[in-house]
C-alpha cells in the first residue's frame, strides 16, 4: 500500500455508512406515510359510518369529527393540521330516498423529525356511507 492511499478506506467507509443511514431514514419516512395513510383511511371510514346514523346534518358533522379524531388518537397519529369535512346535505332528502354522508379527512403528517429538510406530507381520505332510508330525521 502506498503512503498516499492510506486514508482512502476510511473515507469510503464513512461515505458507505452515511449512504446506509440515509437509505434507512428514507425507509422510515416511507413507512410513516404508509401507516399514516392507513390510519387516515380508517378515520374517514369511521367518521362517515358514525355520521350516517345521526339524526341531522349538524349532528352528523359533530359526530364525524369526534370519531375521526378518536381513531387518529388511538392510532397515535399526530397531525400538524387536521380537517374533517362532512357532506351531509342528503339528510334533507325525504324518508325512503337513498342518501349518503361523505366524510373527508385531511391530515398533514410531519416528517421533519425523521429526515431534516423533508418537511411534511398532506394525506387525504374520503369515505361515503349510506344514510338509513327510514331512520328518524330532524
SULGI-V390718 format. One record per pair of residues at least 6 apart in sequence whose ideal C-beta (glycine too) atoms are under 6 Angstrom apart, sorted by the first residue. I is the first residue (numbers start at 1). GAP is how many residues later the second one is. Records with the same first field share a line. If there is no record, write none. Layout:
BEGIN
I=GAP + GAP
END
This chain:
BEGIN
25=89 + 90
28=86
29=82 + 85 + 86
33=88
36=41 + 73 + 87
37=86
39=36 + 38
40=65 + 67 + 83 + 85
41=84
42=29
43=25 + 28 + 29 + 62
44=59 + 61 + 81 + 82 + 83
45=82
46=21 + 25
47=17 + 20 + 21 + 56
48=53 + 55 + 79 + 81
49=80
50=13 + 14 + 17
51=9 + 12 + 13 + 35 + 50 + 52
52=49 + 77 + 79
54=6 + 9
55=83
56=35 + 82
57=31 + 34
60=26 + 28 + 41
61=25
64=20 + 22 + 39
65=19
68=16 + 37
79=28 + 29
80=28 + 30
81=27
82=25
83=23
84=21
85=19
86=17
87=15
88=13
90=9 + 10 + 41
91=46
93=6
95=39
96=37
99=32
100=28 + 30
101=28 + 30
102=26
103=24
104=22
105=20
106=18
107=16
108=12 + 14
109=11 + 12 + 14
110=10
111=7 + 9
112=7
END
